[in-house]
Amino acid sequence: MENDRETYGYTAIDYINAIVRTLNANYSIPQYGLGNANTTYPASAFITDLVYLKNTKVPINEVAIRRLGIKCTEASVHGGAELLRFDAETVRETLAKIWTERTEG
């Protein structure tokens, strides 16, 4: 896999930070509820797992990602595709692996 035009040069951490920053943003003043309380959530509140393809061109710093409380799983591409993309078989196998680790491990 590689970056899109809009995200050229992004690392996996950059993607995670962009998602977390957006989800933690306050776009309106609450009418009631917590008021001015700090409701900033950690990355692991939104993202539990990062699944990436083996030999991806997007830099993956597993140590830094794990420090955020996010589990990393490397997936292999089937059929030796020239352009790295997730296929149904890869997704199915990877999700089964994650599920097994969570329920048995």
Secondary structure, 3 states (H helix, E strand, C coil): CCCCHHHCCCCHHHHHHHHHHHHHCCCCCCCCCCCCCCCCCCHHHHCCEEEEECCCCCCCCHHHHHHCCCEEEEECCCCCCCCCCCCHHHHHHHHHHHHHHHHHC
